[in-house]
Amino acid sequence: MKEQKNNNEPEFGEFKEFLIQGSYDLQSIEEDINEFNPFSVLGVEKYEIRHSNFLAWLLEPSGNHKAGNFFLRQLINLHTEMDNSLKVKYLLDDLNDVVVFRERKNIDLLIVSEKLKFVICIENKVYADRSGEGQLTNYSEAVNDEWNNKKGYKCFYVFLTATKNDLTEEEIKAGWVPLLYEKLIKIITDLSQNTNLQDKVIDFIKYYIKNFKRNIMPEKDEKAQLAIRIYKTHKKVIDYIVSQLPNLNHYKNVEIAYDYFLTKKEDYELLTPNDKSIIRILPHAVKEYFTNKGFYSWESEIDTMFAIELIFTPSNLIIKFCFGAIKNEDNKSELQELKSKYFKKMQIFSSLSGRIKKSKPESAYPGIIEEELISNEDFIDSESFEKLFISKFKAFEYDNILPWIKDCKENLND
């Protein structure tokens, strides 16, 4: 009996046509994607904190970009709720006394002029929404505690996002105004065309713009339109190719990792053996610090308030250091005090330096760090998921978990 062909599978001739007709266009796209960009080389193209650092650099009038207060002036101009008379006052001044703080009062960017008595507070959300209910209003209250009308200061609040993100009535009442990244990118683009700047500064700014447009705010430029055209022309072939790619979060891969900690890795405890969607482990060497009767962070019998989580997605395997929720209402305040204490201590661990996530100890599941352990490319290139997983985990363990254990023993003993 003749085997019936699946209509969704492309004919050999369609593959051939795709390879011949699409090869030039694909090469053009690949060259654009593989173009050198320092942000991609360093692997920081999507980190929110790096975008804040870049903006802080541009906003500092005395910065080594040598663009003076150009960027700061443009930002002031963009503030929709700032009185025009104040704008004129600020813009006519040299602004050279301005200081830009990073993470002061946990705020992404805080711009302060003691001479002109103004403060601009910027909360930068490239991807995520607010870290919790009341985050923005809490920030405005913290700023007003130090700089307020009684002391002669004017305070302005900017909620910076890559996509539209509406403010609540309470946030608007507190003085927050929305600002889309595309408006800043336009200013940064204008700055990159300033021929008075050093070539290396201009190149750096252009790399940032290209990285942002590609990874954060993709535009339907010529390359995007070309990609769409290729897909429409060869949809069946492309869909078939994608369908054949291995899926990293296949249940068999999850079971391999699960079994590794259940039966082979004796120096770790598998905290939630009944949950195979997220693997939660904790080294026995530090379990005593994070065990307190009544936490019940993940399951009713689990008394630990911290876990190292392995989260499988179709495209990667994430490893995350995470505090748990407090589900015991009877003893919540005491447990929250302990959780906050350890959370704050962990913020200054040398083993985690430079990678701390922005979160609050009062959140249900505040993360400390989150990194990619295995990418889909790693998986596609590997002969065996088990060998790949063990190799990657052991490397991460040596570089990160063991130094973290040392920090725990030195700092969480009291």
VOGU-3710 file (C-alpha; in Angstrom, 3 decimals, decimal comma):
1> mkeqknnnep> 0,000/0,000/0,000  1,394/3,398/-1,001  2,257/5,590/1,982  0,100/8,700/2,070  2,059/11,955/2,156  1,370/14,628/4,743  0,238/17,755/2,858  2,129/19,939/5,343  5,459/18,401/4,348  7,213/20,204/1,470
11> efgefkefli> 8,201/18,406/-1,713  11,908/17,966/-2,499  11,532/20,510/-5,283  10,301/23,091/-2,795  13,447/22,584/-0,724  15,553/23,017/-3,838  13,708/26,190/-4,811  14,162/27,569/-1,294  17,913/26,890/-1,355  18,416/28,417/-4,811
21> qgsydlqsie> 16,089/31,414/-4,735  16,388/32,268/-1,063  20,143/31,810/-0,611  21,164/35,351/-1,619  18,482/37,001/0,509  19,302/34,785/3,465  22,989/35,656/3,153  22,100/39,350/3,215  20,088/38,938/6,421  22,776/36,776/8,020
31> edinefnpfs> 25,461/39,385/7,319  23,335/42,037/9,000  22,634/39,846/12,027  26,306/38,865/12,395  27,610/42,411/12,103  29,975/43,220/14,987  28,280/44,896/17,934  30,018/45,193/21,329  26,722/44,914/23,211  26,076/41,509/21,624
41> vlgvekyeir> 29,678/40,380/22,124  29,402/41,124/25,851  25,998/39,444/26,033  24,368/42,481/27,642  22,133/43,619/24,794  18,919/42,837/26,700  19,917/43,670/30,257  17,821/46,519/31,657  20,606/47,647/33,979  22,977/48,147/31,021
51> hsnflawlle> 20,471/50,435/29,288  20,211/52,484/32,477  23,998/52,720/32,648  24,147/53,949/29,061  21,473/56,604/29,676  23,219/57,725/32,881  26,426/58,183/30,890  24,704/60,358/28,297  22,800/62,371/30,920  25,928/63,354/32,868
61> psgnhkagnf> 26,940/66,806/31,510  30,573/66,220/32,498  30,673/62,735/30,945  33,580/61,688/28,756  31,231/61,581/25,768  32,020/65,327/25,510  28,454/66,055/24,377  27,892/68,258/27,402  24,276/68,700/28,472  22,709/68,031/25,049
71> flrqlinlht> 20,955/64,819/26,089  19,802/66,201/29,441  18,320/69,287/27,778  16,397/67,134/25,313  15,058/64,990/28,150  13,828/68,100/29,978  12,136/69,200/26,754  10,313/65,876/26,534  8,727/66,124/29,982  5,067/66,740/29,184
81> emdnslkvky> 3,996/67,974/32,625  6,877/70,375/33,341  5,794/74,007/33,388  7,158/75,911/30,364  8,597/78,669/32,549  10,585/76,064/34,473  11,762/74,452/31,236  13,053/77,821/30,012  14,771/78,418/33,351  16,520/75,044/33,303
91> llddlndvvv> 17,411/75,139/29,607  18,968/78,608/29,834  21,284/77,424/32,594  24,494/75,471/31,933  23,283/72,486/34,054  26,898/71,687/34,846  26,199/70,992/38,518  23,817/68,120/37,684  24,650/64,757/39,241  23,170/61,498/37,929
101> frerknidll> 22,717/58,741/40,511  22,228/55,046/39,709  20,071/52,968/42,053  19,835/55,720/44,677  16,822/54,746/46,818  16,530/51,752/44,421  15,560/54,155/41,611  17,090/53,468/38,188  18,113/57,053/37,404  17,990/60,086/39,679
111> ivseklkfvi> 19,036/63,433/38,206  19,700/66,116/40,808  20,597/69,807/40,476  21,283/71,469/43,826  21,760/74,860/42,160  18,460/74,861/40,263  16,661/72,805/42,910  15,171/70,138/40,669  15,101/66,353/40,692  14,151/64,083/37,769
121> cienkvyadr> 13,388/60,513/38,742  13,403/57,909/35,944  12,124/54,364/36,342  13,435/52,382/33,375  11,419/49,355/32,259  12,816/47,945/29,033  10,917/44,661/29,355  9,296/44,136/32,730  6,381/45,975/34,229  6,504/47,430/37,733
131> sgegqltnys> 8,178/45,177/40,332  5,075/45,298/42,496  1,962/47,230/43,336  2,802/50,748/44,445  6,408/50,652/43,201  6,254/54,015/41,412  4,338/55,796/44,170  6,783/54,410/46,744  9,649/55,884/44,717  8,011/59,311/44,465
141> eavndewnnk> 7,382/59,283/48,213  11,036/58,394/48,860  12,211/61,247/46,621  9,852/63,716/48,271  11,158/62,750/51,694  14,582/64,102/50,753  13,816/66,698/48,102  10,517/68,493/48,565  8,752/71,813/48,134  9,548/72,859/51,691
151> kgykcfyvfl> 13,227/72,687/50,777  12,546/74,519/47,510  12,859/71,515/45,175  10,740/70,626/42,165  10,455/66,883/41,554  9,559/65,252/38,235  8,876/61,584/37,567  9,326/59,661/34,307  8,184/56,102/33,607  10,349/55,020/30,668
161> tatkndltee> 9,179/52,000/28,649  9,824/50,430/25,246  6,124/49,814/24,659  3,016/51,649/25,798  2,423/51,112/29,509  -0,471/53,028/31,016  -0,101/54,651/34,421  -2,671/54,242/37,172  -4,649/57,181/38,542  -2,588/57,017/41,725
171> eikagwvpll> 0,684/57,173/39,774  -0,526/60,108/37,678  -1,607/61,895/40,853  1,893/61,318/42,272  3,328/63,153/39,240  4,480/60,273/37,035  4,429/60,758/33,253  5,022/58,059/30,595  7,855/58,281/28,083  8,461/55,888/25,208
181> yeklikiitd> 11,999/54,790/24,372  11,479/55,623/20,697  11,563/59,338/21,604  14,893/58,899/23,389  16,267/56,864/20,486  15,442/59,771/18,166  17,456/62,126/20,406  20,322/59,633/20,641  20,265/59,310/16,844  20,539/63,098/16,519
191> lsqntnlqdk> 23,460/62,999/18,941  25,214/60,313/16,872  25,242/62,737/13,927  27,206/65,332/15,879  30,516/65,500/13,999  32,169/67,338/16,899  32,209/64,169/18,992  35,096/61,712/18,865  34,692/58,951/16,285  34,824/56,230/18,925
201> vidfikyyik> 32,023/57,914/20,889  29,882/58,207/17,754  30,548/54,547/16,891  29,602/53,456/20,414  26,345/55,422/20,298  25,505/53,976/16,869  26,143/50,444/18,144  23,724/51,132/20,990  21,036/52,425/18,615  21,391/49,433/16,290
211> nfkrnimpek> 21,317/47,004/19,211  18,237/48,655/20,669  16,324/48,651/17,412  17,179/45,031/16,754  16,592/43,568/20,210  14,212/45,888/22,038  12,247/47,942/19,535  12,448/46,092/16,222  11,390/48,125/13,231  10,045/46,828/9,931
221> dekaqlairi> 13,061/48,045/8,012  14,313/46,619/4,714  15,747/43,525/6,377  12,511/42,851/8,254  10,485/43,265/5,082  12,878/40,928/3,267  12,465/38,309/5,996  8,688/38,519/5,704  8,902/38,141/1,928  11,138/35,070/2,216
231> ykthkkvidy> 8,748/33,517/4,724  5,678/34,152/2,582  7,386/32,673/-0,489  8,768/29,598/1,282  6,366/29,248/4,216  5,901/25,487/3,949  9,639/24,766/3,850  10,474/27,173/6,689  7,650/25,892/8,909  8,824/22,324/8,293
241> ivsqlpnlnh> 12,439/23,186/9,160  11,346/24,902/12,383  9,121/21,939/13,305  12,140/19,621/13,094  14,229/21,616/15,561  14,666/19,858/18,911  12,621/21,268/21,794  14,745/22,007/24,841  11,873/21,718/27,313  10,830/18,282/26,086
251> yknveiaydy> 9,703/16,193/29,064  12,578/13,720/28,512  15,161/16,482/29,011  13,384/17,691/32,141  13,381/14,137/33,490  17,122/13,770/32,848  17,854/16,910/34,888  15,322/15,864/37,540  16,878/12,418/37,874  20,388/13,923/38,089
261> fltkkedyel> 19,512/15,685/41,346  17,276/12,913/42,633  19,729/10,027/42,281  23,215/11,227/41,268  23,968/14,629/42,815  23,974/13,791/46,503  25,220/17,183/47,712  21,907/18,800/46,696  18,389/18,318/47,967  15,561/18,225/45,458
271> ltpndksiir> 13,158/20,564/47,259  9,972/20,012/45,260  10,041/16,399/44,032  6,348/16,549/43,132  6,814/19,470/40,754  8,533/18,569/37,498  7,726/21,844/35,737  10,423/23,714/37,694  13,315/21,885/39,336  14,182/23,432/42,717
281> ilphavkeyf> 17,372/22,431/44,489  19,422/23,590/47,448  22,931/22,513/48,489  22,908/20,584/51,756  25,842/22,764/52,836  23,601/25,825/53,238  20,176/24,333/53,893  20,301/25,172/57,607  20,432/28,907/56,835  17,267/28,842/54,763
291> tnkgfyswes> 15,160/26,424/56,802  12,563/27,804/59,168  9,424/25,941/60,179  6,379/27,523/58,644  7,677/29,043/55,427  5,930/26,533/53,121  7,288/28,484/50,137  6,452/25,926/47,454  4,800/22,914/49,066  3,172/22,385/52,446
301> eidtmfaiel> 5,984/20,174/53,726  8,836/22,387/52,542  10,256/24,672/55,231  12,934/26,347/53,097  12,711/29,979/51,983  15,281/29,822/49,167  15,914/27,681/46,108  18,098/27,399/43,047  15,561/26,969/40,251  16,033/25,358/36,849
311> iftpsnliik> 13,367/26,569/34,435  12,991/24,905/31,028  11,611/26,875/28,083  11,501/25,862/24,390  14,486/28,099/23,651  16,703/27,835/26,741  17,276/26,530/30,245  17,355/29,252/32,889  18,970/28,962/36,312  17,678/31,309/38,976
321> fcfgaikned> 18,483/32,067/42,618  15,115/32,821/44,206  13,528/33,435/47,599  10,169/31,790/48,202  6,789/33,141/49,225  5,540/33,139/52,810  2,364/31,098/52,904  2,113/30,829/56,687  -0,127/33,743/57,651  0,143/33,075/61,398
331> nkselqelks> 3,834/33,936/61,564  4,186/36,110/58,459  5,747/39,268/59,938  8,508/37,360/61,741  9,257/35,236/58,676  9,271/38,306/56,417  11,802/39,961/58,713  14,126/36,971/58,332  13,553/36,803/54,568  14,308/40,536/54,169
341> kyfkkmqifs> 17,423/40,242/56,303  18,897/37,443/54,187  17,737/39,065/50,952  19,582/42,309/51,771  22,724/40,464/52,851  22,753/38,498/49,613  22,618/41,752/47,612  26,260/42,423/48,555  27,673/38,904/48,119  30,913/39,125/46,128
351> slsgrikksk> 29,978/35,904/44,305  26,906/37,637/42,822  28,438/41,043/42,156  27,220/42,836/39,046  24,390/40,399/38,349  21,817/41,197/41,029  18,240/41,441/39,782  16,144/44,429/40,736  13,487/43,075/43,074  12,147/43,610/46,573
361> pesaypgiie> 12,206/41,212/49,537  8,487/41,854/50,119  7,659/40,345/46,718  6,303/36,812/46,758  9,214/35,239/44,831  12,018/37,836/44,577  14,878/36,720/42,364  18,537/37,412/43,112  20,214/36,392/39,862  18,920/34,753/36,691
371> eelisnedfi> 21,144/33,409/33,907  20,934/31,190/30,866  22,481/27,803/31,563  21,818/26,206/28,156  20,713/27,881/24,934  18,847/26,178/22,123  21,988/26,517/19,971  23,979/24,605/22,622  21,294/21,919/22,568  21,133/21,625/18,771
381> dsesfeklfi> 24,922/21,254/18,579  25,124/18,638/21,345  25,227/14,877/20,876  23,508/14,190/24,196  21,394/16,436/26,408  22,553/14,559/29,497  26,244/15,196/28,760  25,532/18,821/27,868  23,471/19,417/31,010  25,993/17,843/33,380
391> skfkafeydn> 28,872/19,737/31,759  27,071/23,093/31,875  25,814/22,626/35,417  29,214/21,590/36,765  30,805/24,675/35,174  28,105/26,923/36,650  28,475/25,188/39,995  32,224/25,772/40,104  32,019/29,414/38,996  28,882/30,453/40,868
401> ilpwikdcke> 27,334/28,051/43,373  30,482/27,139/45,301  31,547/30,792/45,784  27,934/31,568/46,780  28,017/28,779/49,403  31,186/30,330/50,812  29,478/33,729/50,987  26,482/32,190/52,756  28,676/30,584/55,402  30,553/33,825/55,992
411> nlnd> 27,579/36,189/56,035  24,501/34,273/57,180  25,873/32,770/60,362  24,477/35,295/62,833
//
